[in-house]
Amino acid sequence: MKITSFFSLFLAVMLFGFSNNLNAQDSRKPVSGMAWTSTTIDFGKIEQGKPVAAEFEFQNPTMVPLIISSVRPTCGCTIADYPKEPVQPGKSGKISVTFNAAASGVFTKSIIVTTNAQEGNTALVIKGEVVRKERATN
C-alpha cells in the first residue's frame, strides 16, 4: 500500500509540474494577436489623380494561425489587398493599400482589418495632403 500511495503521489507531482511548465510556456505568447510595424502611414504631399501605394507589415507572434477575414477601406478612393491564407505562427505578412484622390486637400482615411486576433479589429490609417496637378504651360 505504501508503494501505491508513493507512486500516486509521485505521479501527481510530476503531472502538476508538467502542466505548470506548459502554462508558463503559453503565458509567453498571447493566444492570438498581430504585431504591426506601424498602423499609420503619412504620404506627405501627393499629386491629385496620381495613385500612391503603401504596405502595412505585420507579424503573427502567437502559437496559432492568424486569419484575416476582411480588410475594409472606409472610402471608395482606397483599395486594399491582404493575405487570404492563414498567416502561420512566427510568420509575417503585408496589407497593400492604394489611394487615388480626386479632390485636393488634407486627408485621413482608415482601413479596418478584421482577424481572429484577441484584440479584435485594427484600424490602419493613411494620411497626407493632395495637391492640385500643375497644368502644363506652353
C-alpha positions in Angstrom: 0.0 0.0 0.0 2.9 2.4 0.8 4.3 1.8 -2.7 1.0 2.5 -4.4 0.5 5.7 -2.3 4.1 6.8 -3.0 3.6 6.1 -6.7 0.3 8.0 -6.8 1.9 11.0 -5.0 4.9 10.9 -7.4 2.7 10.8 -10.4 0.5 13.7 -9.2 3.6 15.8 -8.5 5.0 15.0 -12.0 1.8 15.9 -13.8 1.4 19.1 -11.8 4.9 20.2 -12.7 4.3 19.3 -16.3 1.1 21.3 -16.5 2.8 24.3 -14.8 5.6 24.1 -17.4 3.1 24.2 -20.3 1.2 27.1 -18.7 4.5 29.0 -18.3 5.3 28.4 -22.0 1.8 29.5 -23.0 2.0 32.7 -21.0 4.9 33.9 -23.0 2.8 34.3 -26.2 -0.8 35.5 -26.5 -3.4 33.1 -27.7 -3.9 35.1 -30.9 -2.7 38.5 -32.0 -0.9 40.7 -34.5 2.3 42.8 -34.2 2.3 45.7 -36.5 5.4 47.5 -37.7 3.2 50.7 -38.0 -0.5 51.3 -38.2 -0.2 54.8 -39.7 1.4 55.9 -43.0 1.9 59.5 -43.9 2.1 60.0 -47.6 3.1 63.7 -47.2 2.1 65.8 -50.3 0.9 63.8 -53.2 -0.3 64.8 -56.7 -4.0 64.9 -57.4 -5.2 62.0 -59.5 -1.9 60.1 -59.2 -2.4 56.8 -57.2 0.0 56.2 -54.3 0.6 52.8 -52.6 1.9 51.6 -49.3 2.3 48.4 -47.3 1.4 47.8 -43.7 3.6 45.0 -42.4 2.7 42.7 -39.5 3.8 39.5 -37.8 2.0 36.7 -36.1 3.8 36.4 -32.8 1.4 33.7 -31.5 1.2 30.0 -31.5 -1.9 29.8 -33.6 -2.6 30.7 -37.3 -3.8 34.2 -37.8 -6.8 34.5 -40.1 -7.6 37.8 -41.8 -11.3 37.7 -42.5 -11.7 41.1 -44.1 -9.9 44.4 -44.9 -12.4 47.2 -45.5 -11.3 50.7 -46.6 -13.7 53.4 -45.3 -13.9 55.2 -48.7 -14.1 54.3 -52.4 -10.8 56.1 -53.2 -8.8 53.4 -51.3 -8.4 49.8 -52.2 -6.6 47.1 -50.2 -5.2 43.6 -50.7 -4.3 41.2 -48.0 -3.2 37.6 -47.4 -6.2 35.2 -48.0 -4.4 32.2 -46.5 -3.8 31.9 -42.7 -0.5 33.5 -41.5 1.3 30.8 -39.6 2.9 31.3 -36.2 6.1 33.4 -36.4 5.5 34.4 -40.0 4.8 37.8 -41.3 2.6 39.4 -44.0 1.6 42.7 -45.6 -1.6 44.5 -46.3 -1.2 46.6 -49.5 -3.1 49.9 -49.8 -3.6 52.1 -52.8 -5.1 55.6 -52.5 -6.2 57.7 -55.5 -7.5 61.1 -54.6 -9.8 63.1 -56.9 -10.1 66.1 -54.6 -7.3 68.3 -53.3 -6.7 69.0 -49.6 -5.7 67.2 -46.4 -6.9 63.7 -46.0 -7.1 60.9 -43.3 -8.5 57.6 -44.3 -9.0 54.4 -42.3 -8.8 50.7 -43.3 -10.5 48.3 -40.9 -8.8 44.9 -40.5 -10.9 42.1 -39.0 -9.0 39.0 -37.8 -9.2 36.2 -35.2 -6.7 38.2 -33.1 -7.6 38.7 -29.4 -7.5 42.5 -29.8 -10.4 42.5 -32.3 -10.5 44.9 -35.2 -7.4 47.1 -36.1 -7.7 50.5 -37.8 -4.9 51.3 -40.2 -4.6 54.9 -41.2 -3.2 56.7 -44.3 -2.9 60.4 -44.3 -1.4 63.2 -46.3 -2.2 66.2 -48.4 -3.4 66.1 -52.0 -2.1 69.0 -54.1 -3.5 70.1 -57.4 -1.9 68.8 -60.5 0.0 71.6 -62.2 -1.2 72.4 -65.6 1.5 72.2 -68.3 2.4 75.6 -69.7 3.2 76.0 -73.3 
